């Protein structure tokens, strides 16, 4: 099944603003606000949303890894997606 979402990569634009904008190329995907949340939690939410395409790709590869790749390549992609989601 192919995802019907806007393809990635997605990125958080201007993370210092109250409303963080998430883009795929020049396409605005979402705007997040952290009203009632800490500044750090608002940023973490925006990064997690922006990492969604990477996380989906890693999970899709996990399902078929036995047929096409070594576990080490899969782990590397998963680690990169997790780091993006966490802002590392």
C-alpha positions as CSV (number, residue, x, y, z in Angstrom):
1,X,0.0,0.0,0.0
2,X,1.4,3.3,-1.0
3,X,1.1,6.3,1.3
4,X,-1.2,9.1,0.1
5,X,0.6,11.8,2.1
6,X,2.9,14.4,0.7
7,X,6.3,12.8,0.1
8,X,9.2,13.7,2.3
9,X,11.6,14.9,3.4
10,X,9.8,17.3,5.6
11,X,11.5,20.0,7.6
12,X,10.7,22.5,10.4
13,X,11.1,26.0,9.2
14,X,12.1,28.8,11.7
15,X,12.0,26.7,14.9
16,X,12.3,29.9,17.0
17,X,8.7,31.1,16.2
18,X,5.6,30.5,18.2
19,X,4.0,28.8,15.2
20,X,6.5,26.3,13.7
21,X,5.9,25.7,10.0
22,X,6.5,22.2,8.5
23,X,7.4,22.1,4.8
24,X,8.0,19.5,2.1
25,X,10.0,21.4,-0.3
26,X,8.0,24.6,-0.9
27,X,4.7,23.1,0.2
28,X,3.4,24.0,3.7
29,X,2.3,20.8,5.4
30,X,1.4,22.0,8.9
31,X,1.8,24.8,11.4
32,X,2.2,23.7,15.0
33,X,1.7,25.9,18.1
34,X,2.8,25.3,21.6
35,X,0.2,27.2,23.5
36,X,-0.1,25.6,26.9
37,X,3.1,23.5,26.3
38,X,6.7,24.3,27.1
39,X,8.8,25.7,24.3
40,X,10.8,22.5,24.2
41,X,7.7,20.3,24.0
42,X,6.3,22.4,21.1
43,X,9.6,22.0,19.2
44,X,9.6,18.3,19.9
45,X,6.1,17.9,18.5
46,X,7.1,19.8,15.3
47,X,10.2,17.7,14.8
48,X,8.2,14.5,15.3
49,X,5.7,15.6,12.7
50,X,8.5,16.5,10.3
51,X,10.1,13.1,10.8
52,X,6.9,11.2,9.9
53,X,8.0,10.4,6.3
54,X,11.3,9.1,7.5
55,X,9.7,7.0,10.3
56,X,7.2,5.6,7.8
57,X,10.0,4.6,5.4
58,X,12.0,2.9,8.1
59,X,9.0,0.9,9.2
60,X,8.2,-0.1,5.6
61,X,11.7,-1.3,5.2
62,X,11.5,-3.2,8.4
63,X,8.6,-5.3,7.0
64,X,10.6,-6.4,3.9
65,X,14.2,-6.3,5.2
66,X,14.7,-10.0,5.1
67,X,14.3,-10.1,1.4
68,X,16.3,-7.1,0.3
69,X,18.8,-5.8,2.9
70,X,21.0,-6.5,5.9
71,X,19.7,-5.6,9.3
72,X,22.6,-3.1,9.7
73,X,21.4,-1.0,6.8
74,X,17.9,-1.0,8.3
75,X,19.1,-0.1,11.7
76,X,21.1,2.8,10.3
77,X,18.0,4.2,8.6
78,X,15.9,3.7,11.7
79,X,18.5,5.5,13.9
80,X,18.6,8.4,11.5
81,X,14.8,8.7,11.5
82,X,14.7,8.6,15.3
83,X,17.5,11.2,15.6
84,X,15.5,13.5,13.2
85,X,12.4,13.1,15.3
86,X,14.3,13.9,18.5
87,X,16.2,16.8,17.0
88,X,19.6,15.2,17.5
